[in-house]
Structure formats: C-alpha cells, structure tokens
Amino acid sequence: MTSSLLDAVRAVFATGGALSQAEPQYRPRAGQTAMAEAVAQTICERGVLVVEAGTGVGKTYSYLVPALLSGQRVLVSTATKALQDQLFSRDLPHLVRSLGLPLRMARLKGRSSYLCLQRLLQVRLGREPLDAQVLRAVARVEDWARTTRTGDMAELPDVAEDSQVMPLVTSTRDNCVGRECAHWQACHVNHARQQALDADVTVVNHHLFFADLELRETGMTQLLPQAGVVVIDEAHQLNETGIQFAGLVLSSNQLLAYARDVMQDASQHARGMADWLVLAARLQQAVRDWRLLVGTGSSTQARLRWQGLAPETLDAATWRAAVVHVGRALRAVVQALSGVLEMAPALGQLHTRGESLLQRLAHFVRAVPDDAVRWLELGRQHLRLTESPLQIAKLVREQLMAGHPALGIKAFHAADMEPGGAWALPVETAATDTPMSQADVQLPSASVSAVHAAAQQHAHAAWIFTSATLGLGADLRWFTEPCGLQGAQVLRVDSPFDYASQAALYVPERFPLPSEPGHSAAVAQLAGEGAAVLGGRTLVLTTTLRALEPIGQLLRQRFGLLEPLDVLVQGQGSKHALMQRFRAGTVGGRGCVLVASNTFWEGVDIPGDALQLVVIDKLPFPPPDDPLVEARSRQLECLGRNPFADYVLPEAALALKQGVGRLIRTESDRGIVVVADTRLRTMGYGHSLLQAMPPMRWLEKEADWQAALQALLHPSRPAQAVRGAERRADAADGET
C-alpha cells in the first residue's frame, strides 16, 4: 500500500494534478509535497509523526490529501470551534470535491454548543425572572429553533458564547436526563453524534477530543468514532487543553448553576416534598459568602498560589470554615434529593450531580498531591479552584496511545487496573456527620474493561501532530516531551514565503523597559506613528489585559472621532465582529487599528493590505508568579534542568512566533513587525528568540523604520530602503 498511496499523493500535488485542475492559482510547493509524503508514509506504517509546518506551507491539504486517499476512517481535531468550522465548511468540502471522493463528513462539537429543546421549554415555562435583554435573546433562539437542522448555536452570530442565554438553552453532561428526556429522538446532540459515528471524516476540537477520552474512562459510550488516521492540528495547544481534563475544577459558577437548577427542577417535579427554594437559597448564599471572603482577603492578582491547605494570603481556618459551610449547604440539597429520586429522571440527575460536586469540594480540602499544582483563580464575581498535572505525558502514554509500537509504549493489561486498586477515587460520603470525611470508591469491573478498551481504541491508528509553531530545536522537544511523544518521527518544513523581501522587523534602540511606568504610553505612541502613516492597517498585540486598556485608550485619544481612523479594542464587541471590521480595511474613508490580547495572538488570518503593521508590546514570557509556571519550573529544577532554557524561553518563542505570524499570510503580503522590547537587542537570549522568528530583514535605526513605512505606501520605490536595511541586518547579526 505504501508505494500506491505515495504515488497517488504525489499525483495530486503535481503540476496538472487534481489540485491544479480544481484551483487555477495552485502552484506545487516542495514543502507541502514533502509533508504530504511523510504523512502518507506514516499512515502506511501506522506510525506517529510530529510536523512543524511554517505559515504558507499548506499543512491542511498536506495531511488531508493522504488521509482521505488512504481509505481509512479519519478523525481531525483542531484547537478551537472557529478553526473547526473553517475546516469543515471550507477546506474539507473543497478538497473532497477536487479529489472526487464520495466521503461522508461530520462536524461534532461539545454538548454545550447545541440547542437543548428540553432546556428551551423549561425557560419558556420557568418562573425565574429574566431581564429584558435575556428575554429578547431567548425569543431569537425560539424563532431560530423552528428552522434549524443542526441546532448548532454558532448559527446565531448575534448570540455570543458568553451570553447569559447560552447556559439556559443548552445542556451539560450534568443536567442532561438522557433517554428519559421527552425530546430524546429530536435531540440535536444525538443527531450530531450519530452523524459523527457514521462519517468517513469527522472534525472535532481538542476539548471534545479529551472529553471523549474522559467518557470512555468512566465506562460510558464514546462520542467519537474509531479511526485509522488521527490528525491533531494546532497541536501546540494540546498540552494546555489536555491538562484541563486530566485535572480537577470546581467553580462558584458551577455551584450557583446547580442551585438554580435545583430551584427549577425540584420545585416542578417534587413540589411540597422539601423546601427547595430555601435549600437552594442557602447554597447560593454560602457560595456568595465564600467569594466575598476571598475578595476581602486576597491580593489583586488573577491566580493565588495554593501549596498548603489554603490559597496564599488566606487564613487556613477561615478558608476551611467557608468551604465547610458550602459543603453543608450542598449536602443538605443532596440529602433532600435522595428521598425523591423516583419522582422524575431530572431529580436523579440532580442527585448524581450534587454528589459529584461534593466529591470535588472534599478533594480540595486535602493537601496538594506532589505531582500536581493547585491554584485559586479569581474573577470579578466568581472563583475557580483548579488542580492540574504539570503535563499530559502520562495521560498520552498510559491512556491515549498505550500499546502504540511507534512510541514503544507498553500496552495496558487488565491486571494493571484491578478493581479497588490504584484507580480508586476518593469521594464525599453524604450521610456522614463529618462535613469533609472521605471514602474510597472502587472502580467496577465493567469500568476496568472500558478503560482498557479506551486505551486500545486509537492505539494502532496513524497519528499526525502538526502546527506552525512547536518550539525551539530540530527535535521539537518542547512539544514532544510534555506530550509523551518521545520516539515519534519529527519533521520541520520551512515557510515558502520570502520574508526578507516581504517583512521587516523593528526593535527600537531606546525605549522604556516593560517594567517601567511609561512603557504602555510609548507603545501607543509608536503604534500611533505607524497607523498615522499607513491610514490604519495596524494590529497591536499586548501580552496582558492590564496593558490593553491604557494602550487602547491612548490611541483613541490620539485619533479621536475627527480623525479618519477607527480604534477597536478587544472587549468592545465579539471577536467575530471586531475581525469583520478589521478585515474590511478602509471603509468610508476610515482606516482601522485593532488593539487586542489573548486569543488574537493566533488563529487570526488577515491576508492582504488590511494588515501591514503588527506591534507587539513586549516579549511574551509566561508570568513568573503564575502557579502553573512556578510548579513546572520547580519540577525541572528537581530534574537538574534549567527552567528558563527548557521551559520559559521556548514558551516565549512559541508565543512570539504566533504573534509575528499574523502579518504575512500570502506570497503577496508585505509589512512590518515591531517588538517594543529592547531586551530582544540587549539580552543574550535575544538571539534564540530571533532564530525562532521568520527571517525578516532587520531595521536598525529609527530612520529605517520611517523609510520602511513609506515604502509600504509607495511599493514602487522600496529598493533603496530595502537594500540599506539588509546591509544593516548583516552587520547587526553578529552583535545580537
């Protein structure tokens, strides 16, 4: 099969092949073909391949073409729902048509992405008062519900993911009543899952991918089909997503949502059997008191370290008393529900959900395990308790890919997971008089078999892990090590773009350090200079939300309403709306500047002249006081390794490469990247960071920066400035 699949793949990418015939603008690229051949080889050998494919390689087609031609069932997982939609709605159907393959395709998201007909009915009949804005949103959902075929809430772009209406009209695994639901046959989630199980190609996201593994571990039916080819796209996010599922989370929002559901469902199905309003109100008040305690006793940082029995800055006895108060209120609800389980399926579901919350609350009373990190995350109106492993290597090697010969991983045996053995879980005993007592629950024999089957399900599939950024070094150890993929084949494919002529890098010679008070103002001044020359076309990326507001405010003050520039700031609208305006470029004579952070560093595609200047406020090192960063650094120190060189620097390099990658998206794009951090010039690690970025030409002086801006305005006259900049780049290379 190896030679036949390789020949077929080469024919598709060759001049005159299927892609050339389907796309007149297509031109064969050596890097794209090389990656496709490596993927084909891996599929034939059922191996494991890790590929870093630079921007412009065309990695999506490089993995899809051999996967689709292989005749195997294919599962593709990508980082976000937006990328998932793009892959399913645009790239995949276009390629299937080009290849003339009669394949069934499906897209599957998490349960909370789909309309729940039962929850919508409950909102319509519910007695809980809702404000006018939420009621209007519910009315829009009701109108749409009559015509939608998929139930995918993404079809309603005017209802944001964080809208208050979303949890009201979608379900979770906790509050779904399953086959007892009156809408079971018409359930959008069930239809989407069935389509995924029947499809030849299924597109999911990383969160759902790990959620499927979590379900299979509990002995429940998997969500995803068994595949012969598994592709993990945007793989650089795999570790961060995986540790969320390998860890434990309890939030005040979860507890308050549970109290609201008890108030609604129990009052409806078991009226008079208990004072449900009082029980729910006591739980809500206990949770709010808990949050107020943390708010008055904590610092202003978003995350509090938690190495002892309580988060830092909080008195352990006071903290425990608040947790016990919440536990008692929650247990009272669970005990009341235990007497009415037979009255309605929803009540049994609430009881199970309450026991699970008690179990998690009890876990956070115990000391932090040695191989995990715990922290308390604070929001304006909520708190979130998180405990996480430091990496997913163990999860991958012992559960996800156990038995895969390409990694030399030993397969699971049932004897390794005896009932009552190492897989026993601690839970809260609801009937005891001691609020936080523990008991061991043994893993049932049926669940042992399910875990064994889960470990083997995708084990011998061909696995492809790919991204434009997977770290420093030819071995890509930054990615393979925390993900447990040592032994995988590694391939790096450079971008085909001519960065030396398409892009320039400017790092000011004299500039306030990021730690100095005037840094944000200087960033706004520098970005404003570029935006004024270019008439907008500027994306400012900040490493923190704290820097976002002052930079955005200063740019708005500079340009104001009378200037022909719109200054957009993350948070003033949905990401979709902001990107729509920015991609439109100059509208009605008004250009556009976007100041953003967080998710805008990656997954943002703005080809063409709408973006010609990217300003990065400072080097994106992970915050040293972040509990997760601290714990990973300590772990490396214990192993005798250098945390900065082996963790902090690769993290910064990856983030910087992602941010810089927003600028050049096609062979015709041109622009400038500004990194407003002189440490890139002066510190020894600057050379490593420069090596991680695309090979852009270097702008040494402020005059070069000004000339490069003018060259973007007058593309017919850039040669002299370009040649001068290249000479200075050659001279500066030895100094960096």
C-alpha positions, 0 to 999 in steps of 0.5 A: 500500500505504501508505494500506491498511496505515495504515488497517488499523493504525489499525483495530486500535488503535481503540476496538472494534478487534481489540485491544479485542475480544481484551483487555477492559482495552485502552484506545487510547493516542495514543502507541502509535497514533502509533508504530504509524503511523510504523512502518507508514509506514516499512515502506511506504517501506522506510525506517529509523526510530529510536523512543524509546518511554517505559515504558507506551507499548506499543512491542511491539504498536506495531511488531508490529501493522504488521509482521505486517499488512504481509505481509512476512517479519519478523525481531525481535531483542531484547537478551537470551534472557529478553526473547526468550522473553517475546516469543515465548511471550507477546506474539507468540502473543497478538497473532497470535491477536487479529489472526487471522493464520495466521503461522508463528513461530520462536524461534532462539537461539545454538548454545550454548543447545541440547542437543548429543546428540553432546556428551551421549554423549561425557560419558556415555562420557568418562573425565574425572572429574566431581564429584558435583554435575556428575554429578547435573546431567548425569543431569537433562539425560539424563532431560530429553533423552528428552522434549524437542522443542526441546532448548532448555536454558532448559527446565531452570530448575534448570540455570543458564547458568553451570553447569559442565554447560552447556559439556559438553552443548552445542556451539560453532561450534568443536567442532561436526563438522557433517554428519559428526556421527552425530546430524546429522538429530536435531540440535536446532540444525538443527531450530531453524534450519530452523524459523527459515528457514521462519517468517513471524516469527522472534525472535532476540537481538542476539548471534545477530543479529551472529553471523549477520552474522559467518557470512555474512562468512566465506562460510558459510550464514546462520542467519537468514532474509531479511526485509522488516521488521527490528525491533531492540528494546532497541536501546540495547544494540546498540552494546555487543553489536555491538562484541563481534563486530566485535572480537577475544577470546581467553580462558584459558577458551577455551584450557583448553576446547580442551585438554580437548577435545583430551584427549577427542577425540584420545585416542578417535579417534587413540589411540597416534598422539601423546601427547595427554594430555601435549600437552594437559597442557602447554597447560593448564599454560602457560595456568595459568602465564600467569594466575598471572603476571598475578595476581602482577603486576597491580593489583586492578582488573577491566580493565588498560589495554593501549596498548603491547605489554603490559597496564599494570603488566606487564613487556613481556618477561615478558608476551611470554615467557608468551604465547610459551610458550602459543603453543608449547604450542598449536602443538605440539597443532596440529602433532600434529593435522595428521598425523591429520586423516583419522582422524575429522571431530572431529580436523579440527575440532580442527585448524581450531580450534587454528589459529584460536586461534593466529591470535588469540594472534599478533594480540595480540602486535602493537601496538594498531591506532589505531582500536581499544582493547585491554584485559586483563580479569581474573577470579578464575581466568581472563583475557580479552584483548579488542580492540574498535572504539570503535563499530559505525558502520562495521560498520552502514554498510559491512556491515549496511545498505550500499546502504540509500537511507534512510541514503544509504549507498553500496552495496558493489561487488565491486571494493571487496573484491578478493581479497588486498586490504584484507580480508586477515587476518593469521594464525599460520603453524604450521610456522614456527620463529618462535613469533609470525611472521605471514602474510597470508591472502587472502580467496577469491573465493567469500568476496568474493561472500558478503560482498557478498551479506551486505551486500545481504541486509537492505539494502532491508528496513524497519528499526525501532530502538526502546527506552525509553531512547536518550539525551539530545536530540530527535535521539537522537544518542547512539544514532544516531551510534555506530550509523551511523544518521545520516539515519534518521527519529527519533521520541520518544513520551512515557510515558502514565503520570502520574508526578507523581501516581504517583512521587516522587523523593528526593535527600537534602540531606546525605549522604556523597559516593560517594567517601567511606568511609561512603557504602555504610553510609548507603545501607543505612541509608536503604534500611533506613528505607524497607523498615522502613516499607513491610514490604519492597517495596524494590529497591536498585540499586548501580552496582558489585559492590564496593558490593553486598556491604557494602550487602547485608550491612548490611541483613541485619544490620539485619533479621536472621532475627527480623525479618519481612523477607527480604534477597536479594542478587544472587549468592545464587541465579539471577536467575530465582529471586531475581525469583520471590521478589521478585515474590511480595511478602509471603509468610508474613508476610515482606516482601522487599528485593532488593539487586542490580547489573548486569543488574537495572538493566533488563529487570526488570518488577515491576508492582504493590505488590511494588515501591514503593521503588527506591534507587539508590546513586549516579549511574551514570557509566561508570568513568573508568579503564575502557579502553573509556571512556578510548579513546572519550573520547580519540577525541572529544577528537581530534574537538574534542568534549567527552567528558563532554557527548557521551559520559559524561553521556548514558551516565549518563542512559541508565543512570539512566533504566533504573534509575528505570524499574523502579518504575512499570510500570502506570497503577496503580503508585505509589512512590518513587525515591531517588538517594543522590547529592547531586551530582544537587542540587549539580552543574550537570549535575544538571539534564540528568540530571533532564530525562532522568528521568520527571517525578516530583514532587520531595521536598525535605526529609527530612520529605517523604520520611517523609510520602511513605512513609506515604502509600504505606501509607495511599493514602487520605490522600496529598493533603496530602503530595502537594500540599506536595511539588509546591509544593516541586518548583516552587520547587526547579526553578529552583535545580537 
